[in-house]
Structures are given as structure tokens and as C-alpha cells.
Amino acid sequence: MKYSTEIIINLPREKVLELFDSTDNLYKWQPTLKSFEHLSGAPGMEGAKSRLIYIERGKELEMTETITKRNLPEEFSGLYETKGVKNTLINDFHEEGPNSTRWVTVSEFKFSGFMKFIAIFMRRAFPKQTLKTMNQFKEFAENS
């Protein structure tokens, strides 16, 4: 399953990237994030691996992030893996004006095992969740 989402953030791209690129800020716009642990590689750089633990609907969800491309200010991409799900996420940041940034994501999910079955029924939920998370960041960034 592959889809794209985008939003406009009313801040200069430089400020958006400063806020986006800070692991300390993750907790401020991802309210279900319980922990972020760097595992290997140079933090924040291509090849770096981290473990993220979220609390979703009362249950712990652990995933591994591998940064696959870091070409800021344009692109930041990663592979996010958890049991039965691999998500490739490309984040592109475009200047829309002196105080406006368009954030575009391209998400591609691959499912295995039981998650293949679940994904059939949740197709619409994935883009909605991505947009919700992007809007959480927008709200955080614009109010910082």
C-alpha cells in the first residue's frame, strides 16, 4: 500500500527542519511515544538505527527506525519496522514562501503474516493516521 499526504506549516523551512530534526521534540508532537533509544550508527545520520516504543490503545508497540536518506533541507527518509509491518517513509520539505513550508510524505507499507489480513480492513486508517501525526507536528511547530 502506497500513498502520499501533505500539509502547509506556517513557518520558514529552516525553522520547521530545526524542530523536526530534534529527537528531544519527538515527545512534544507524538503523544503516544513512550521512549526513543539510539541503537547504532551516527545519531540522525544515514544508517542510524533507533528503537521507538509507543503506547497505542493501551498496548506497547515497538518499532525500529533506520534512517535511509538524510538530504536536508529537502529530504529525510526512513524505514520503520515492527512485527508484520515495514513502512518506508519519505519526508520532503518545500519552501512555499518566506514563512511557509509544504511538508509532503510518501508512505509505502508492506505487510506480512497476520498483518496482511488486518491491513485489508484498515486501508483508510493509515493515511488518516499519517495526516493526524503531521498535523500534531504542525500544531507543535507553529506554537513553539
DSSP file (Angstrom, degrees, kcal/mol; ACC not computed):
  #  RESIDUE AA STRUCTURE BP1 BP2  ACC     N-H-->O    O-->H-N    N-H-->O    O-->H-N    TCO  KAPPA ALPHA  PHI   PSI    X-CA   Y-CA   Z-CA
    1    1 A M              0   0    0      0, 0.0   108,-3.2     0, 0.0     2,-0.4   0.000 360.0 360.0 360.0 130.1    0.0    0.0    0.0
    2    2 A K  E     +A  108   0A   0    106,-0.2     2,-0.3     2,-0.0   106,-0.2  -0.993 360.0 152.6-133.6 138.4    1.4    3.4   -1.1
    3    3 A Y  E     -A  107   0A   0    104,-2.2   104,-2.8    -2,-0.4     2,-0.4  -0.975  28.6-134.1-156.4 165.9    0.0    6.9   -0.5
    4    4 A S  E     -A  106   0A   0     -2,-0.3     2,-0.3   102,-0.2   102,-0.2  -0.954  16.9-177.2-126.6 146.0    1.1   10.5   -0.2
    5    5 A T  E     -A  105   0A   0    100,-2.0   100,-3.1    -2,-0.4     2,-0.3  -0.956   4.6-177.1-135.9 156.3    0.0   13.2    2.3
    6    6 A E  E     +A  104   0A   0     -2,-0.3     2,-0.3    98,-0.2    98,-0.2  -0.995   7.5 179.0-155.0 152.5    0.9   16.8    2.6
    7    7 A I  E     -A  103   0A   0     96,-1.9    96,-2.7    -2,-0.3     2,-0.5  -0.951  27.7-120.6-143.3 162.3    0.3   19.9    4.8
    8    8 A I  E     -A  102   0A   0     -2,-0.3     2,-0.5    94,-0.2    94,-0.2  -0.929  21.9-159.8-105.3 130.0    1.4   23.5    4.9
    9    9 A I  E     -A  101   0A   0     92,-3.3    92,-2.8    -2,-0.5     2,-2.1  -0.947  18.8-133.7-110.2 128.3    3.2   24.7    8.0
   10   10 A N  S    S+     0   0    0     -2,-0.5    90,-0.2    90,-0.2    92,-0.0  -0.384  75.5  85.7 -84.8  62.8    3.2   28.4    8.6
   11   11 A L  S    S-     0   0    0     -2,-2.1    -2,-0.2    90,-0.1    88,-0.1  -0.972  88.4 -87.3-150.4 154.6    6.9   28.7    9.4
   12   12 A P    >>  -     0   0    0      0, 0.0     4,-2.2     0, 0.0     3,-0.6  -0.353  41.4-115.8 -61.6 148.6   10.1   29.1    7.3
   13   13 A R  H 3> S+     0   0    0     84,-0.3     4,-2.7    87,-0.3     5,-0.2   0.868 114.3  59.5 -55.9 -39.2   11.5   25.8    6.2
   14   14 A E  H 3> S+     0   0    0      1,-0.2     4,-1.8     2,-0.2    -1,-0.2   0.901 108.6  43.8 -57.4 -42.6   14.7   26.4    8.3
   15   15 A K  H <> S+     0   0    0     -3,-0.6     4,-2.2     2,-0.2    -1,-0.2   0.902 111.9  53.3 -70.5 -41.7   12.6   26.6   11.5
   16   16 A V  H  X S+     0   0    0     -4,-2.2     4,-2.7     1,-0.2    -2,-0.2   0.933 111.4  46.1 -57.4 -47.0   10.5   23.6   10.5
   17   17 A L  H  X S+     0   0    0     -4,-2.7     4,-2.5     1,-0.2    -1,-0.2   0.870 108.3  55.8 -67.2 -36.6   13.6   21.5   10.0
   18   18 A E  H  < S+     0   0    0     -4,-1.8    -1,-0.2    -5,-0.2    -2,-0.2   0.923 114.8  39.4 -59.4 -44.6   15.2   22.6   13.2
   19   19 A L  H >< S+     0   0    0     -4,-2.2     3,-0.9     1,-0.2    -2,-0.2   0.886 117.5  49.0 -72.6 -40.2   12.1   21.4   15.1
   20   20 A F  H 3< S+     0   0    0     -4,-2.7    -2,-0.2     1,-0.2    -1,-0.2   0.845 106.8  56.3 -67.2 -35.8   11.6   18.3   13.0
   21   21 A D  T 3< S+     0   0    0     -4,-2.5     2,-0.6    -5,-0.2    -1,-0.2   0.416  85.6  94.8 -83.6   1.7   15.3   17.2   13.3
   22   22 A S    X>  -     0   0    0     -3,-0.9     3,-0.9    -4,-0.2     4,-0.5  -0.845  56.9-161.4 -99.4 118.1   15.4   17.2   17.1
   23   23 A T  G >4 S+     0   0    0     -2,-0.6     3,-0.9     1,-0.2     4,-0.5   0.801  92.9  64.7 -66.2 -26.3   14.8   13.8   18.8
   24   24 A D  G 34 S+     0   0    0      1,-0.2     3,-0.5     2,-0.1    -1,-0.2   0.828  98.7  54.6 -62.7 -30.1   14.0   15.7   22.0
   25   25 A N  G X> S+     0   0    0     -3,-0.9     3,-1.3     1,-0.2     4,-0.9   0.649  83.3  86.5 -78.6 -15.1   11.0   17.2   20.3
   26   26 A L  H XX S+     0   0    0     -3,-0.9     4,-1.7    -4,-0.5     3,-0.9   0.893  87.3  52.7 -52.5 -42.6    9.5   13.9   19.3
   27   27 A Y  H 34 S+     0   0    0     -3,-0.5    -1,-0.3    -4,-0.5    -2,-0.1   0.756 102.3  60.9 -66.2 -24.0    7.7   13.6   22.6
   28   28 A K  H <4 S+     0   0    0     -3,-1.3    -1,-0.2    -4,-0.2    -2,-0.2   0.718 119.5  23.0 -78.3 -22.2    6.1   17.0   22.1
   29   29 A W  H << S+     0   0    0     -3,-0.9    -2,-0.2    -4,-0.9    -1,-0.2   0.420 117.7  60.9-125.1  -1.4    4.3   16.1   18.9
   30   30 A Q    ><  -     0   0    0     -4,-1.7     3,-2.2    -5,-0.2    -1,-0.2  -0.752  62.9-179.9-121.7  83.0    4.0   12.3   19.2
   31   31 A P  T 3  S+     0   0    0      0, 0.0    -1,-0.1     0, 0.0    -4,-0.1   0.690  77.3  55.6 -63.3 -19.8    2.0   12.0   22.4
   32   32 A T  T 3  S+     0   0    0     -3,-0.1    23,-2.5    22,-0.1     2,-0.5   0.490  78.7 114.1 -90.6  -1.5    1.9    8.2   22.4
   33   33 A L  E <   +B   54   0A   0     -3,-2.2    21,-0.3    21,-0.2     3,-0.1  -0.574  36.7 174.8 -72.2 121.8    5.7    7.9   22.2
   34   34 A K  E     -     0   0A   0     19,-3.4     2,-0.3    -2,-0.5    20,-0.2   0.823  62.6  -1.2 -94.8 -40.8    7.0    6.3   25.4
   35   35 A S  E     -B   53   0A   0     18,-1.7    18,-2.5     2,-0.0     2,-0.4  -0.999  47.2-160.8-155.0 152.2   10.7    6.0   24.6
   36   36 A F  E     -B   52   0A   0     -2,-0.3     2,-0.5    16,-0.2    16,-0.2  -0.993  17.9-178.1-132.0 122.1   13.3    6.7   21.9
   37   37 A E  E     -B   51   0A   0     14,-2.8    14,-3.2    -2,-0.4     2,-0.3  -0.974  22.8-136.5-129.8 120.0   16.6    4.8   22.1
   38   38 A H  E     +B   50   0A   0     -2,-0.5    12,-0.3    12,-0.2     3,-0.1  -0.559  24.9 176.6 -70.5 132.9   19.5    5.2   19.7
   39   39 A L  E     -     0   0A   0     10,-3.2     2,-0.3     1,-0.4    11,-0.2   0.818  52.1 -17.0-107.2 -45.4   20.9    1.8   18.9
   40   40 A S  E    S+B   49   0A   0      9,-1.7     9,-2.3     2,-0.1    -1,-0.4  -0.984  91.4  38.4-160.1 165.7   23.7    2.2   16.3
   41   41 A G  S    S-     0   0    0     -2,-0.3     6,-0.1     7,-0.2     7,-0.1  -0.051  99.2 -39.8  78.7 174.9   25.3    4.5   13.7
   42   42 A A  S >  S-     0   0    0      4,-0.3     3,-2.4     1,-0.1     6,-0.3  -0.638  78.0-102.6 -74.6 122.6   25.8    8.2   13.9
   43   43 A P  T 3  S+     0   0    0      0, 0.0    -1,-0.1     0, 0.0     3,-0.1  -0.161 101.2   4.9 -51.9 130.5   22.7    9.7   15.5
   44   44 A G  T 3  S+     0   0    0      1,-0.3     2,-0.2    -3,-0.0     3,-0.1   0.413 109.1 109.5  79.2  -1.8   20.4   11.3   13.0
   45   45 A M  S X  S-     0   0    0     -3,-2.4     3,-2.3     1,-0.1    22,-0.3  -0.615  82.2 -71.3-106.8 165.4   22.5   10.2   10.0
   46   46 A E  T 3  S+     0   0    0      1,-0.3    -4,-0.3    -2,-0.2    22,-0.2  -0.249 120.6  22.0 -53.7 134.7   22.0    7.7    7.2
   47   47 A G  T 3  S+     0   0    0     20,-3.5    -1,-0.3     1,-0.3    21,-0.1   0.207  88.1 137.6  91.3 -14.7   22.3    4.2    8.5
   48   48 A A    <   -     0   0    0     -3,-2.3    19,-2.2    -6,-0.3     2,-0.4  -0.368  38.8-154.1 -65.4 142.6   21.5    5.1   12.1
   49   49 A K  E     +BC  40  66A   0     -9,-2.3   -10,-3.2    17,-0.2    -9,-1.7  -0.950  15.5 174.9-120.7 141.5   19.1    2.7   13.9
   50   50 A S  E     -BC  38  65A   0     15,-2.2    15,-2.8    -2,-0.4     2,-0.5  -0.966  25.8-130.7-140.7 156.1   16.8    3.6   16.8
   51   51 A R  E     -BC  37  64A   0    -14,-3.2   -14,-2.8    -2,-0.3     2,-0.4  -0.939  22.4-169.4-109.1 129.6   14.2    1.8   18.9
   52   52 A L  E     -BC  36  63A   0     11,-3.0    11,-2.8    -2,-0.5     2,-0.5  -0.961   3.5-164.1-117.8 135.6   10.9    3.6   19.4
   53   53 A I  E     -BC  35  62A   0    -18,-2.5   -19,-3.4    -2,-0.4   -18,-1.7  -0.983  10.2-177.9-122.4 125.7    8.2    2.4   21.8
   54   54 A Y  E     -BC  33  61A   0      7,-2.9     7,-3.1    -2,-0.5     2,-0.6  -0.824  25.7-135.2-115.4 154.9    4.7    3.8   21.6
   55   55 A I  E     + C   0  60A   0    -23,-2.5     2,-0.5    -2,-0.3     5,-0.2  -0.949  31.4 177.1-109.0 109.2    1.6    3.1   23.7
   56   56 A E  E >   - C   0  59A   0      3,-2.9     3,-2.0    -2,-0.6    -2,-0.0  -0.962  67.8 -18.5-118.7 120.0   -1.3    2.6   21.3
   57   57 A R  T 3  S-     0   0    0     -2,-0.5    -1,-0.2     1,-0.3     3,-0.1   0.879 128.8 -51.5  51.6  42.6   -4.7    1.7   22.6
   58   58 A G  T 3  S+     0   0    0      1,-0.2     2,-0.3    -3,-0.1    -1,-0.3   0.452 119.7 104.1  79.8   0.4   -3.2    0.6   25.9
   59   59 A K  E <  S-C   56   0A   0     -3,-2.0    -3,-2.9     2,-0.0     2,-0.4  -0.877  73.2-113.8-118.7 150.0   -0.6   -1.7   24.3
   60   60 A E  E     -C   55   0A   0     -2,-0.3     2,-0.5    -5,-0.2    -5,-0.2  -0.643  26.8-168.1 -80.7 132.0    3.1   -1.3   23.8
   61   61 A L  E     -C   54   0A   0     -7,-3.1    -7,-2.9    -2,-0.4     2,-0.4  -0.978   4.5-166.3-122.3 116.1    4.2   -1.0   20.1
   62   62 A E  E     +C   53   0A   0     -2,-0.5    21,-0.4    -9,-0.2     2,-0.3  -0.868  12.1 171.1-105.0 133.5    7.9   -1.3   19.5
   63   63 A M  E     -C   52   0A   0    -11,-2.8   -11,-3.0    -2,-0.4     2,-0.5  -0.964  26.8-131.9-138.1 158.8    9.4   -0.4   16.2
   64   64 A T  E     -CD  51  81A   0     17,-2.6    17,-2.5    -2,-0.3     2,-0.5  -0.927  16.8-155.4-110.1 132.3   12.9    0.1   14.7
   65   65 A E  E     -CD  50  80A   0    -15,-2.8   -15,-2.2    -2,-0.5     2,-0.5  -0.910   8.9-174.6-105.5 132.1   13.8    3.2   12.7
   66   66 A T  E     -CD  49  79A   0     13,-2.3    13,-2.5    -2,-0.5     2,-0.5  -0.989  23.9-134.3-122.7 120.4   16.6    3.1   10.2
   67   67 A I  E     + D   0  78A   0    -19,-2.2   -20,-3.5    -2,-0.5    11,-0.3  -0.629  27.4 175.6 -75.5 120.9   17.5    6.4    8.5
   68   68 A T  E     +     0   0A   0      9,-1.7     2,-0.3    -2,-0.5    10,-0.2   0.700  64.2  15.4-101.3 -24.4   17.8    5.6    4.8
   69   69 A K  E     - D   0  77A   0      8,-1.6     8,-2.9   -24,-0.1     2,-0.4  -0.949  51.1-178.8-153.9 132.0   18.4    9.2    3.5
   70   70 A R  E     + D   0  76A   0     -2,-0.3     6,-0.2     6,-0.2   -24,-0.2  -0.881  24.5 145.0-131.4  99.9   19.3   12.4    5.0
   71   71 A N  E >>  - D   0  75A   0      4,-2.8     4,-2.1    -2,-0.4     3,-1.3  -0.456  42.2-151.4-132.1  56.9   19.5   15.2    2.4
   72   72 A L  T 34 S+     0   0    0      1,-0.3    -2,-0.1     2,-0.3     4,-0.0  -0.513  71.6  34.2 -75.0 141.6   18.2   18.2    4.4
   73   73 A P  T 34 S+     0   0    0      0, 0.0    -1,-0.3     0, 0.0    20,-0.2  -0.970 133.1  32.7 -91.2  -1.2   16.8   20.7    3.8
   74   74 A E  T <4 S+     0   0    0     -3,-1.3    19,-2.3     1,-0.2     2,-0.4   0.968 118.5  16.9 -80.5 -53.6   14.9   18.7    1.1
   75   75 A E  E  <  +DE  71  92A   0     -4,-2.1    -4,-2.8    17,-0.2     2,-0.3  -0.938  39.7 175.7-135.9 144.2   14.5   15.1    2.3
   76   76 A F  E     +DE  70  91A   0     15,-2.2    15,-1.9    -2,-0.4     2,-0.3  -0.944  23.3 177.0-139.7 119.3   14.6   12.9    5.3
   77   77 A S  E     +DE  69  90A   0     -8,-2.9    -9,-1.7    -2,-0.3    -8,-1.6  -0.903   3.9 171.6-128.2 153.3   13.6    9.2    4.8
   78   78 A G  E     -DE  67  89A   0     11,-2.3    11,-2.9    -2,-0.3     2,-0.5  -0.980  30.7-124.4-153.4 164.7   13.5    6.2    6.9
   79   79 A L  E     -DE  66  88A   0    -13,-2.5   -13,-2.3    -2,-0.3     2,-0.5  -0.970  24.9-164.5-112.4 127.0   12.4    2.5    7.2
   80   80 A Y  E     -DE  65  87A   0      7,-3.0     7,-2.8    -2,-0.5     2,-0.4  -0.963  10.2-174.0-117.9 121.9   10.1    1.8   10.2
   81   81 A E  E     +DE  64  86A   0    -17,-2.5   -17,-2.6    -2,-0.5     2,-0.3  -0.948  15.1 152.0-125.1 135.4    9.7   -1.9   11.1
   82   82 A T  E >   - E   0  85A   0      3,-2.4     3,-2.5    -2,-0.4   -19,-0.1  -0.893  62.4 -51.2-144.1 174.1    7.6   -3.7   13.6
   83   83 A K  T 3  S-     0   0    0    -21,-0.4     3,-0.1    -2,-0.3    29,-0.0  -0.273 126.0  -5.4 -55.6 116.9    6.1   -7.2   13.7
   84   84 A G  T 3  S+     0   0    0     -2,-0.1    28,-2.0     1,-0.1     2,-0.4   0.440 120.2  87.1  82.1   0.7    4.4   -7.8   10.4
   85   85 A V  E <   -EF  82 111A   0     -3,-2.5    -3,-2.4    26,-0.2     2,-0.4  -0.994  44.8-179.0-140.1 133.1    4.8   -4.3    9.0
   86   86 A K  E     -EF  81 110A   0     24,-2.4    24,-2.6    -2,-0.4     2,-0.5  -0.999  13.2-171.7-124.4 127.2    7.6   -2.4    7.1
   87   87 A N  E     -EF  80 109A   0     -7,-2.8    -7,-3.0    -2,-0.4     2,-0.6  -0.970  11.0-161.5-124.2 118.1    7.0    1.2    6.3
   88   88 A T  E     -EF  79 108A   0     20,-2.7    20,-2.3    -2,-0.5     2,-0.5  -0.877  17.5-169.8 -93.4 125.3    9.2    3.2    4.1
   89   89 A L  E     -EF  78 107A   0    -11,-2.9   -11,-2.3    -2,-0.6     2,-0.5  -0.971  10.8-168.6-125.6 121.5    8.6    6.9    4.8
   90   90 A I  E     -EF  77 106A   0     16,-2.4    16,-2.0    -2,-0.5     2,-0.5  -0.941   5.8-165.0-108.5 124.8    9.9    9.8    2.6
   91   91 A N  E     -EF  76 105A   0    -15,-1.9   -15,-2.2    -2,-0.5     2,-0.4  -0.952   6.9-175.6-110.8 121.2    9.6   13.3    4.1
   92   92 A D  E     -EF  75 104A   0     12,-3.2    12,-2.7    -2,-0.5     2,-0.5  -0.948   8.6-159.1-116.9 139.5   10.1   16.2    1.6
   93   93 A F  E     - F   0 103A   0    -19,-2.3     2,-0.4    -2,-0.4    10,-0.2  -0.974  10.9-173.9-122.6 120.8   10.1   19.8    2.8
   94   94 A H  E     - F   0 102A   0      8,-2.8     8,-3.0    -2,-0.5     2,-0.5  -0.932  26.8-122.1-119.5 135.0    9.4   22.6    0.2
   95   95 A E  E     + F   0 101A   0     -2,-0.4     6,-0.2     6,-0.2    -2,-0.0  -0.619  28.1 176.1 -71.6 124.1    9.6   26.4    0.6
   96   96 A E  E     -     0   0A   0      4,-2.9     5,-0.2    -2,-0.5    -1,-0.2   0.521  67.8 -37.6-102.3 -10.9    6.2   27.8   -0.2
   97   97 A G  E >  S- F   0 100A   0      3,-1.1     3,-1.2     1,-0.0    -1,-0.4  -0.939  83.1 -62.9 169.0-177.5    7.2   31.3    0.7
   98   98 A P  T 3  S+     0   0    0      0, 0.0    -1,-0.0     0, 0.0     3,-0.0   0.774 135.2  24.2 -65.0 -24.4    9.3   33.1    3.3
   99   99 A N  T 3  S+     0   0    0    -87,-0.1     2,-0.3   -88,-0.1    -4,-0.0  -0.087 111.7  79.4-130.0  35.4    7.1   31.9    6.2
  100  100 A S  E <   - F   0  97A   0     -3,-1.2    -4,-2.9   -90,-0.2    -3,-1.1  -0.985  48.6-172.6-150.5 133.3    5.5   28.8    4.7
  101  101 A T  E     -AF   9  95A   0    -92,-2.8   -92,-3.3    -2,-0.3     2,-0.6  -0.990  15.0-147.3-128.5 131.7    6.7   25.2    4.3
  102  102 A R  E     -AF   8  94A   0     -8,-3.0    -8,-2.8    -2,-0.4     2,-0.6  -0.886  14.7-160.2 -98.1 120.9    4.9   22.4    2.4
  103  103 A W  E     -AF   7  93A   0    -96,-2.7   -96,-1.9    -2,-0.6     2,-0.4  -0.905  10.6-175.0-104.2 118.7    5.6   19.0    4.1
  104  104 A V  E     -AF   6  92A   0    -12,-2.7   -12,-3.2    -2,-0.6     2,-0.4  -0.947   2.8-169.2-116.4 132.1    5.0   16.1    1.7
  105  105 A T  E     -AF   5  91A   0   -100,-3.1  -100,-2.0    -2,-0.4     2,-0.5  -0.943  10.7-162.6-118.8 144.9    5.2   12.4    2.8
  106  106 A V  E     -AF   4  90A   0    -16,-2.0   -16,-2.4    -2,-0.4     2,-0.4  -0.989  16.2-169.8-121.0 118.9    5.2    9.3    0.7
  107  107 A S  E     -AF   3  89A   0   -104,-2.8  -104,-2.2    -2,-0.5     2,-0.5  -0.915   9.3-174.9-112.8 133.1    4.4    6.2    2.7
  108  108 A E  E     -AF   2  88A   0    -20,-2.3   -20,-2.7    -2,-0.4     2,-0.4  -0.970   8.8-165.6-129.1 118.3    4.8    2.6    1.5
  109  109 A F  E     - F   0  87A   0   -108,-3.2     2,-0.4    -2,-0.5   -22,-0.2  -0.826   6.8-170.5-104.2 138.2    3.6   -0.2    3.7
  110  110 A K  E     - F   0  86A   0    -24,-2.6   -24,-2.4    -2,-0.4     2,-0.3  -0.999  13.3-161.3-125.2 131.6    4.5   -3.9    3.2
  111  111 A F  E     - F   0  85A   0     -2,-0.4     2,-0.3   -26,-0.2   -26,-0.2  -0.812   9.8-177.5-115.9 151.0    2.7   -6.4    5.4
  112  112 A S    >   -     0   0    0    -28,-2.0     3,-1.2    -2,-0.3     4,-0.3  -0.950  51.3  -4.4-140.0 162.7    3.4  -10.0    6.4
  113  113 A G  T >> S-     0   0    0     -2,-0.3     3,-1.3     1,-0.3     4,-0.7  -0.221 127.6  -9.4  58.9-141.0    1.7  -12.7    8.4
  114  114 A F  H >> S+     0   0    0      1,-0.3     4,-1.9     2,-0.2     3,-0.7   0.796 129.6  67.3 -61.3 -30.9   -1.5  -11.7   10.3
  115  115 A M  H <> S+     0   0    0     -3,-1.2     4,-2.6     1,-0.2    -1,-0.3   0.770  89.8  64.7 -64.9 -25.3   -1.0   -8.0    9.5
  116  116 A K  H <> S+     0   0    0     -3,-1.3     4,-0.8    -4,-0.3    -1,-0.2   0.910 106.7  43.1 -60.6 -41.4   -1.6   -8.7    5.8
  117  117 A F  H XX S+     0   0    0     -3,-0.7     4,-0.7    -4,-0.7     3,-0.6   0.924 114.2  49.0 -69.5 -46.9   -5.2   -9.7    6.7
  118  118 A I  H >X S+     0   0    0     -4,-1.9     3,-1.0     1,-0.2     4,-0.9   0.886 103.4  62.0 -61.0 -40.6   -5.7   -6.8    9.1
  119  119 A A  H 3< S+     0   0    0     -4,-2.6     4,-0.4     1,-0.3     3,-0.4   0.803  92.8  64.6 -59.8 -30.9   -4.4   -4.3    6.6
  120  120 A I  H << S+     0   0    0     -4,-0.8     3,-0.5    -3,-0.6    -1,-0.3   0.893 109.0  39.1 -58.5 -39.8   -7.2   -5.1    4.2
  121  121 A F  H << S+     0   0    0     -3,-1.0    -1,-0.2    -4,-0.7    -2,-0.2   0.593 117.7  48.9 -87.9 -11.8   -9.7   -3.8    6.7
  122  122 A M    >X  +     0   0    0     -4,-0.9     4,-1.1    -3,-0.4     3,-0.9   0.187  68.6 120.1-114.5  17.6   -7.6   -0.8    7.8
  123  123 A R  T 34 S+     0   0    0     -3,-0.5     3,-0.4    -4,-0.4    -1,-0.1   0.857  79.9  45.3 -51.5 -43.1   -6.6    0.7    4.4
  124  124 A R  T 3> S+     0   0    0      1,-0.2     4,-1.3    -3,-0.2    -1,-0.3   0.753 103.8  65.1 -75.0 -24.1   -8.2    4.0    5.1
  125  125 A A  H <> S+     0   0    0     -3,-0.9     4,-2.5     1,-0.2    -1,-0.2   0.833  91.7  62.7 -69.8 -32.1   -6.9    4.3    8.6
  126  126 A F  H  X S+     0   0    0     -4,-1.1     4,-2.3    -3,-0.4    -1,-0.2   0.953 105.8  41.2 -65.0 -52.2   -3.2    4.5    7.5
  127  127 A P  H  > S+     0   0    0      0, 0.0     4,-2.5     0, 0.0    -1,-0.2   0.891 114.9  53.6 -62.5 -36.2   -3.4    7.8    5.6
  128  128 A K  H  X S+     0   0    0     -4,-1.3     4,-2.2     1,-0.2    -2,-0.2   0.914 109.8  47.2 -62.6 -42.0   -5.7    9.3    8.2
  129  129 A Q  H  X S+     0   0    0     -4,-2.5     4,-2.4     2,-0.2    -1,-0.2   0.896 111.0  51.5 -67.0 -40.0   -3.1    8.4   11.0
  130  130 A T  H  X S+     0   0    0     -4,-2.3     4,-2.4     1,-0.2    -2,-0.2   0.940 112.0  46.2 -61.1 -46.7   -0.3    9.9    8.9
  131  131 A L  H  X S+     0   0    0     -4,-2.5     4,-2.4     1,-0.2    -2,-0.2   0.875 110.6  53.6 -64.3 -37.9   -2.1   13.1    8.4
  132  132 A K  H  X S+     0   0    0     -4,-2.2     4,-1.8    -5,-0.2    -1,-0.2   0.932 110.3  46.9 -61.2 -45.8   -3.1   13.3   12.1
  133  133 A T  H  X S+     0   0    0     -4,-2.4     4,-1.9     2,-0.2    -2,-0.2   0.898 111.4  51.2 -64.3 -41.0    0.6   12.9   13.1
  134  134 A M  H  X S+     0   0    0     -4,-2.4     4,-2.5     1,-0.2    -1,-0.2   0.907 109.8  50.0 -62.3 -41.3    1.6   15.6   10.6
  135  135 A N  H  X S+     0   0    0     -4,-2.4     4,-2.6     2,-0.2    -1,-0.2   0.831 106.0  56.3 -67.8 -31.8   -1.0   17.9   12.0
  136  136 A Q  H  X S+     0   0    0     -4,-1.8     4,-2.3     2,-0.2    -1,-0.2   0.909 109.7  46.2 -63.5 -41.4    0.3   17.3   15.5
  137  137 A F  H  X S+     0   0    0     -4,-1.9     4,-3.4     2,-0.2     5,-0.2   0.933 110.7  52.7 -65.5 -44.6    3.7   18.4   14.4
  138  138 A K  H  X S+     0   0    0     -4,-2.5     4,-2.8     1,-0.2     5,-0.2   0.926 110.9  46.9 -55.0 -47.9    2.3   21.4   12.6
  139  139 A E  H  X S+     0   0    0     -4,-2.6     4,-1.2     1,-0.2    -1,-0.2   0.931 114.7  46.6 -62.2 -46.5    0.5   22.5   15.8
  140  140 A F  H  < S+     0   0    0     -4,-2.3     3,-0.4    -5,-0.2     4,-0.3   0.948 115.6  45.9 -58.0 -50.5    3.6   21.9   17.9
  141  141 A A  H >< S+     0   0    0     -4,-3.4     3,-1.2     1,-0.2    -2,-0.2   0.916 112.1  48.5 -63.7 -46.3    5.8   23.8   15.4
  142  142 A E  H 3< S+     0   0    0     -4,-2.8    -1,-0.2     1,-0.3    -2,-0.2   0.718 115.0  46.5 -69.7 -19.8    3.5   26.8   14.9
  143  143 A N  T 3<        0   0    0     -4,-1.2    -1,-0.3    -3,-0.4    -2,-0.2   0.334 360.0 360.0-102.6   6.1    3.1   27.2   18.7
  144  144 A S    <         0   0    0     -3,-1.2    -1,-0.2    -4,-0.3    -2,-0.1   0.461 360.0 360.0 -80.7 360.0    6.8   26.9   19.6
